[in-house]
Amino acid sequence: MSKQRYQVLLTDADRFPISEADQTTLEALGAEILEVPYGIEEDELINACRDVDAVIVYSPKMTERVIHSMKRCQIMARCGIGIDNIDISAAIKKGIVVTYVPDYCIEEVSDHTIALMFDCWRRISLSNERVRRGHWDSYRELGQMRRIAGQTIGYVGFGRIAQAVARKLQTFNVHMKAYDPNLSTEFISSYGVQPVSFNELVESCDLISLHVPLLKDTWHMINQPVLAQMKRGVILINTSRGKLIDEAALCASITSGHVAAAGFDVLEAEPPPSKPWFAEMPQVVVTPHSAAFSEEALSDVTQRAVEEIVRRFTGKEQLSAVPMS
C-alpha cells in the first residue's frame, strides 16, 4: 500500500460500507479511510472531521460548526443529488469543494414514484393489509379506486426524475402537465407533457407529484391555501424532500376528504415520532426514505464520490462541483 498522505472520512459506514474496489482506489491514492456510523451526534462528528482531508457525505448534517472545525479538509463529496444537509456558505468560506451526483438514482426514484402512484390509485398496501386480517370481500371499504387511463398527472418541477417518470408513464394513456420555471415550454412539451403555471397545475390535476429541491422558496410550498386550491379527491406524491409540505395542513385536508390519498418517501421529521400524524390514516402510504436505494445505485454513487476525491488530490477538474461563488 502507498504511504498514507490523506485521511478520508466515510459517514454512515454501518449502513453504506465502502466496497473493496473503492477502498483499493483510495489506498492507491495514499488515503487512510476513517469511519463514523449513521446518526452520529454533532460533537462526535466535529471530532472525527477535525483533521481529515476529505469527507464522503451521506446523511449527517455538515453544519457551519462542523465545517468551521475542519483544519485540513479540501473536499466534501456528497453521495446523492440533494446538498441541503451541507452548509454551502460555510464550505465556500473555508475553501472546501463540495461535489454531488446529479444523475444518481434517477431510475430508482422514478420507479419508486410510480410505485407510490399505483399504490394510491389501486389501494394495494391497504388491500394487502386487510386480506391478511381476514377481510376478503372488503374492496368497497377501500375508498376511491381510480382507473389510471385518463388521469391527469402534474409534476411540480420537471428535472431528471420527473422526466423519467413521464417517460415511463407514456404507455398508460394519462394526461401530464408540469410546472418548472427553469425549463423552456419546448423542452417540457418534447416529453409529451403540457407546460402550465403552478396555479393551473394545482387546480386541474388528479395527482400531483413533487420534484423540486428544498430551498427557502420551496419550504412548505404545499400549504393550506395551496391544498384548498387542489381538486377534491386529489392524490399527492412526494419523493423529494419532506419539508416541501406543511404536514399539519395536509393532515387536515386528508381528514376532511379533500385529499384522497398520499404517497411519501420523505417526511418533515425523519425518523418520525413513534405515533406519527398518519398512523391512523390508511390512505397514506409511507416508505422510509428508501426510494434512491438499489445495489446498483449505491455502488455507483460511492464510486462517483471516490472519483471526485481522487480528482481533487490529483489536480483534475471535478465532475460535478457546487459553484464556489
ABEGO torsion letter per residue (X at the ends): XBBBABBBBBBGAAABBBBAAAAAAAAAAGBBBBBBBBGBBAAAAAAAAAABABBBBBABBBBAAAAAABAABABBBBBEABAAABBAAAAAAAGBBBBBBAABGAAAAAAAAAAAAAAAAAGAAAAAAAAAAGBABAAAAAEBBBBABGBBBBBBEBBAAAAAAAAAAAAAGBBBBBBBAABBAAAAAAAGBBBBBAAAAAAABABBBBABBBBAAABGABBAAAAAABBBGBBBBBABBAAABBAAAAAAAAAAGABABBBBABBABOBBBABBAAAABAABBBBBGAAABBAAAAAAAAAAAAAAAAAAAAGBBBABBBBAX
